[in-house]
Amino acid sequence: MTGTAPSYVETSLRLSGNPGQPGAFLPTRTEITGMPHAHALVRALSGDGIAQRCIEAALRVLVQAGHQPVRTVVCSGQGRQASLDFYVEADVVACCELDGALQRQLASLCTSVLPPGLTLSVRPLGTYVPDCPPAGEHGAAERLRRCAGDLLCRGGEMNQRLSAVCAYLAALHDAQATADRLGHLDQSLLGQGQEALSWRLRRHRSVEGRALAQALEGLSRAADGALHELGKPYGADHARYQLEQMQRFRDQIERFRSACSLE
C-alpha cells in the first residue's frame, strides 16, 4: 500500500545539545495532508519492518472502508512510544468503528507479547489540533484554571479528582511559558514535560526558581494521586487544597516573571 502522493508535508524537529548525545533530539511532529505514502510514514518514524507492516495494514483498512486520511500526524522521539494518528472525514461513531477494525488488524499482525512500539488511531477530522506556538500557552492555562474551578463546584468524587488534575495542568502551562522565556536555560536534554521544567527552573539557581520547581512537583504528585489512587476516597477538601495551591503557584510565577523582567 503506497497511496497517492501527499499534497503537503510539514516536519517540526527540535534539536538540543550535541546531536551525538542521548536525548539530544526532542519530540518530532510530522504532518501529512492527503493520502500518505507508507514509506513516507516509515521514514518519519525511522521505523523498522514491524512498523512498516503496521502502517501498510492501517492504510489498507482505511482504503477498504472508503475513508482516506485527510491529515496524518506522526509524533516520535524523547524516549516516547511513537504515535500515528489518521484524521478522516467521518463522525465519531464511524471513526470508533474504523479504529476498532484497525486495532483488530494490528492485533492479528503483531502476535508478540511485546507491544510493537507504535500506536495507531483513527480520529474525526474535527478533533485535529495543530501544533500550537508557545504564545497560546497562557490561554490554555486560563481555560484549565476555569475548568478546575467549575469541576470543583459540580461536586462528586470524580469531578473533584479531575479538578486536581486540571489545577496541575494549568500550573504546568504557566511553568512552560515561563521556562521558555528563560532563553539561556533551554538546553535541556530531557525534552518537554515535568522533569524538564523542574530542571530548567532549578537551573535558574535562585530560591524562587527552586521553590517554583518544588511547588510544581507537589502539584504533579497530587494530580497523579487523584488519577491513580482510586482505592482512597477523594473529598472536596482535597480538590480545594490543590486549587488553592495552583492559585498560589500562579502568584509565584507572576512574581518570578516580574523579578526576572520576563513580562
Summary of the structure (lengths in Angstrom):
residues: 263
radius of gyration: 21.1
end to end distance: 51.3
largest distance: 59.8
contacts: 798
relative contact order: 0.10
helix: 57%
strand: 15%
